[in-house]
Amino acid sequence: QVQLVESGGGLVQAGGSLRLSCAASGRTFSSYAMAWFRQAPGKEREFVARITWSGSSTMYADSVKGRFTISRDNAKNTVYLQMNKLKPEDTAVYYCAGGSSYYGPYDYWGQGTQVTVSS
């Protein structure tokens, strides 16, 4: 069983940066692929980024490519999402997820952290 806890969300002006963290409990974190999703008000949850268990491969949604970077530190059981050049349309609740399959479906989900970008 893995528990995921996100942190680092907040209010930021357009053009600013935030770094989200997702801390995982459990010894098997390093064997799981991890991902970030987001859900804006009135919209469906959407994929943002994913990373392999080793960190050797990543994938991004077109809407965040070149602005967001996903990374992980298996020694700290943590995955990160560095978000730069934020836009108002990035406003959403951000969730981290983990599982045995790189492309999902993901077995474990965090509770989410709010990111609000003001214009």
C-alpha positions as CSV (number, residue, x, y, z in Angstrom):
1,Q,0.0,0.0,0.0
2,V,1.3,3.5,-0.9
3,Q,0.0,6.8,0.4
4,L,0.6,10.0,-1.5
5,V,0.6,13.5,0.0
6,E,0.9,16.5,-2.2
7,S,2.2,19.9,-1.1
8,G,3.5,23.2,-2.6
9,G,0.4,24.6,-4.1
10,G,-0.7,28.1,-3.6
11,L,-1.5,31.5,-5.3
12,V,0.9,32.9,-7.8
13,Q,0.8,35.6,-10.5
14,A,0.9,34.7,-14.1
15,G,4.5,34.2,-15.3
16,G,5.5,32.9,-11.9
17,S,6.7,29.5,-10.7
18,L,5.7,26.9,-8.2
19,R,7.2,23.5,-7.3
20,L,4.8,20.8,-6.2
21,S,6.0,17.8,-4.2
22,C,4.4,14.4,-3.7
23,A,5.7,12.4,-0.7
24,A,5.0,8.7,-0.8
25,S,5.0,6.2,2.0
26,G,5.9,2.6,1.5
27,R,9.0,0.8,0.5
28,T,7.9,0.1,-3.1
29,F,7.8,3.8,-4.2
30,S,10.9,3.4,-6.3
31,S,9.3,0.6,-8.4
32,Y,6.3,2.7,-9.4
33,A,5.8,5.0,-12.3
34,M,4.4,8.3,-11.1
35,A,2.3,11.0,-12.7
36,W,0.7,14.4,-12.2
37,F,-2.9,15.2,-13.2
38,R,-5.0,18.3,-12.7
39,Q,-8.6,19.2,-12.5
40,A,-10.0,22.6,-13.1
41,P,-13.4,23.7,-11.9
42,G,-16.1,22.3,-14.1
43,K,-13.7,20.2,-16.1
44,E,-12.5,16.6,-16.2
45,R,-9.3,15.5,-14.7
46,E,-6.5,15.7,-17.2
47,F,-3.0,14.3,-17.6
48,V,-0.1,16.7,-17.0
49,A,3.1,14.6,-16.8
50,R,4.5,11.2,-16.0
51,I,7.8,9.6,-15.2
52,T,9.2,6.1,-15.1
53,W,10.3,4.4,-11.9
54,S,13.9,5.2,-12.7
55,G,13.3,8.7,-13.9
56,S,14.9,7.9,-17.2
57,S,11.8,8.8,-19.3
58,T,9.2,11.5,-19.0
59,M,6.1,12.6,-20.9
60,Y,4.1,15.8,-20.9
61,A,0.8,17.1,-22.0
62,D,1.2,19.5,-24.9
63,S,-0.3,22.3,-22.8
64,V,2.6,22.2,-20.3
65,K,5.5,21.0,-22.5
66,G,8.5,23.3,-22.1
67,R,7.1,25.0,-19.0
68,F,6.7,22.1,-16.5
69,T,9.3,19.5,-15.4
70,I,8.6,16.3,-13.6
71,S,11.4,14.6,-11.6
72,R,11.8,12.2,-8.7
73,D,14.1,11.4,-5.9
74,N,13.7,7.8,-4.9
75,A,15.9,8.1,-1.9
76,K,13.4,10.6,-0.5
77,N,10.3,8.8,-1.8
78,T,9.3,12.1,-3.5
79,V,8.2,13.2,-7.0
80,Y,8.2,16.8,-8.0
81,L,6.5,19.0,-10.5
82,Q,8.4,22.2,-11.3
83,M,6.0,24.7,-12.9
84,N,7.4,27.7,-14.7
85,K,5.8,30.5,-16.7
86,L,2.4,29.8,-15.1
87,K,-0.7,30.9,-16.8
88,P,-4.2,31.5,-15.5
89,E,-5.4,28.4,-17.3
90,D,-3.0,26.3,-15.2
91,T,-5.4,27.0,-12.2
92,A,-6.5,23.6,-10.9
93,V,-6.3,21.0,-8.2
94,Y,-3.1,19.0,-8.9
95,Y,-3.0,15.3,-8.0
96,C,-0.1,12.9,-8.0
97,A,-0.6,9.3,-8.9
98,G,1.4,6.1,-8.9
99,G,1.3,2.6,-10.3
100,S,3.1,-0.2,-11.9
101,S,2.2,0.8,-15.4
102,Y,3.9,3.9,-16.9
103,Y,0.8,4.8,-18.9
104,G,-1.7,3.8,-16.1
105,P,-4.2,3.2,-14.9
106,Y,-2.7,4.3,-11.6
107,D,-3.4,2.5,-8.4
108,Y,-2.7,5.2,-5.9
109,W,-3.8,8.9,-5.8
110,G,-3.1,11.8,-3.5
111,Q,-5.7,14.2,-2.1
112,G,-4.6,17.1,-4.3
113,T,-3.2,20.5,-3.8
114,Q,-4.7,23.7,-5.2
115,V,-2.8,25.9,-7.6
116,T,-4.3,29.3,-8.5
117,V,-2.7,31.6,-11.1
118,S,-3.9,35.1,-11.1
119,S,-3.8,37.3,-14.2
